[in-house]
Amino acid sequence: MKTPLSSLFAGLMVLGLSTPLLAAEVQVAVAANFTAPMQKIAADFEQATGHKARLAFGATGKFYAQIKNGAPFDVLLAADDDTPARLEKEGLAISSSRFTYAIGQLALWSARPGYVDDKGAVLKQGGFAHLAIANPKLAPYGAAAVETLTKLGLLGSVESRFVQGENIAQTYQFVSTGNAELGFVALSQIVEDGKLKSGSAWIVPASLHSPIRQDAVMLAKGKDNPAAAALLTFLKSDKARAVIQAYGYKL
């Protein structure tokens, strides 16, 4: 028995409603400090919109160089606000698309419980061989760490003990594996739902360094990609903002 055309058409319509016909992919360059929250946000984004976010994590400075050289990213979630602004001026990002998606917090962390006190006095006591820090030329959290040590008058006394990571993810690895007794990391790497996951930490007062404003921007390659526009909109949603705050960022 043949299926009536009207029934076949109705079946196709139902299928279309359950599978997004306009689903697209967006290539996203994500600052390393935002790895955990962005993985969660990307999953929520795909569930809500049908679009898929392909994520690459790394140092903002390196992403800038890659974008200048034609890397096929549609969106940049930077660890600072200078890089997206510079890309706008250079015609590599869409003017007016930029906004601050998070304000980062710097933390001094050790994998050892009780090693770092809540005032950061361990830095002055100096009983450590290695202090991990992200490359200040590439990573804004590394620059904030240097600024903090300078304001504390400690840079000269601890600089020789630096173990420098290419980005904040590598810096975290140095501390978590014990290759450095302590290090400056992003608070988002060591907390979840407002609680320290392990070890001991000092949240660096915001007065000791310039604000770590993290800006998102649509890149020129993402101009006509509906998934890129949808992702930037989703980042401003209550659901995404709740995730961002749960990982220790301010808004």
N, C-alpha and C positions, 0 to 999 in steps of 0.2 A: 504493500500500500504506500502510495506516494504521500510525502508530507506536504500539506498546503503551503504555498509561498508565504501566506500571511503568518503562519505559525513559525516558519523558518526565520522570517524577518523579526518577529517578536523575540525569538530566542537569541538572535544576534544582538538585539537591543539590550537584553538583560546582561549578556556577556560584556557589552560595552560599558554598562554601568558599574560592573564589578571590577573591570580592569581599566585604569586610566588610559585613555586614548592619546593624551597629549603628554604622557610622562617623558621626562628627559633626564639627562645627567648633567651634573655641574662638577667641574674640577676645582677643588678648593685647596689653597695653600694655607696651612694653619700653623700659627706659632706653637712651638713645642710645649709651652706651659699650659696650653689649652687642650691638650690631647684628650684627657679623660672626659671633661664635659662635652667636647665636640663629638666624641664617639657616641655619647648618649643622645645629644641633640640631633645628630645625623640620623639615628634610628627613628627618633620621634618624627623627624621631618619626612622621612620616607613613608612612614605609616600614615601621616596626616595628608600628604600631597601626592604620593605616588612617584615623586621625583627621587632620584638617587644622588647622594653626594659622595663623590670619590675624594678621599682625604689624603693629603700629603703633609707630614709634620716636619718641622725643622726650624732653623734660626731665621728670623725675619731678614737679617742682612743678606743671607744667602738667597732667600727667595727674591729679594729685590734684584740681585744680580741675574738670577735666572729669568725673571720677568723681562728685564732689559734685553736679555738675549733671546727672547721669543718663546719662553716656556708657555705651554698651552693651559694656563690657569684662567678660570673665569672669575674667581673671587679670591681676595686675600683677607685673612683674619690675622692682622699683625699683632706684635707684642708691644707696639708703640703707636703714636699718632703721627710721627714725622714721616715715616716711610710711605704710608698711603697718600699723605699730602704731597710728597715729592713726586709720586707716580702720577698724581692728578696734573701737576704742573708740567710734567714731561709728556702729557698726552697719552699715558699708558693706562689711565684709570678714568672712569666716568665721573665727570664733575657733578657734584651735588649728591652722589650716592654714598658718600663717606659718613660714618657715624661711630660713636664710641659704644662698643658692645659690652665692655667690661673694664673695670679699673682693678689692676692687679695689686696684690700685696706680697711683699718680700718677707721671707722667713729665714732665720738661721736654724738649721736642723742637724740633728745627729740621729743615727739609727739606734744609738744606745740610750735606753731610758735613763733619765736623770743626769745626762751629760751636759745638756744645754739648759741653763737656768732661764727664768722668765724675764730677766733684765739684760741678757746678753753679756754678762760679766765674764763668761768663759773666754771671750776674745781678749780681754785685758790680762787675764791670768796667764794666757799663752802656753798652757800645758798641752799643746797639740803639735803634731809634725806636719799635717796637711790640712789646708782649708780649700775646699772646692768652690769654684766660681765660674760662671759662664763667661765666655769671651766678651768683654765689654764693648768691643768694636762691632760685634755682630748681634749680641743679645741684650735687649734693654734691661733685663733683670741683672745681667752682669754689670752694666753701667750703673744701675741703682745700688748694687753692692759696693762698688768702688766709691760712689758718692757717700754712702753710709760710713764706710771705713774712714774716709777723708774727714767727714764731719766729726767723727769720734776721735780723730787724731791718732788713728791706729794703722793707717795704710802703710807707712814706712816700716813698722815693726812686724807686719804679717805678710807683706807682699812676697817675700822670698819663700813662703810656704804655700803659695797658690798652686793648686792643681786645676788647670783651666780646661773646661769643657767647651766643645764647639757650640753647644746650645744648652738650654736649661735641662733638657732631658738627660743629656750625657752627664751633666753636673750632678743631677739626682742619683744617677747610677754609681758615680764615684763614692757618694756617701752611703748609699744603701748596701753596697758590696763591701764597705769597710776600707776601701782604698784611701779614703779621707775620713778623719774622725768627725768632721763637721763641714757644713757648706751652706752657702746662700742659695736657696731654691725658691720656687714660687709656692705660696701657701696652698694653691690649688693641687699641688702634687702630693701633699701630705695630710690633707684633711678631706673628709667626706661627711656631708650632713652636719657640718660645723664641729666635727670631732677629729682630733689628731689620730691618725690611723696606727702610728707606731713611733717609737723613739721619743725624743724630747726636742722642744723647739722654743724659739723666741720670735714672736711676730714683731718685725722691725717697725717702729713708729713711722707713720707717713711723713713726719716732720724732718726725718733724716735723709730723705731723697726726693727728687722730683716725682710728681704723680706718674704712675705707670698707666697711662691711658691707652687702651688697646682699641684701635679703630679697625672697622671692616670697610671694605670698598669693593665695588664691582670693577673688574679690569676690562680693558677695551675688548678683549676676546669674548667676554661674557655679555656684551651689550644686547645681543639678540637672542640670548638663551633664556627661555622662560623659567628654567630651574634656578638660574642664578638670581633672578629677581625674586623668586619665591623663597629662596634660602635667606636672603637679606631681610625679607619681611618676616620670616619665621623667627629669626634671631631676636626680633623685637617683641615677640609674643610672650604672654604670661608664662606659658609652659617652658619656653627656652630660658627666660629670665630666672625662673625658679631653679633650674638646673645650674645656671651660672652662679647664683648666690650660694647654692648648696656646696659648691667647691671653693668657697672662701673669697670670691670676688665681690667687689662693691659695684653698684650700678649708678 
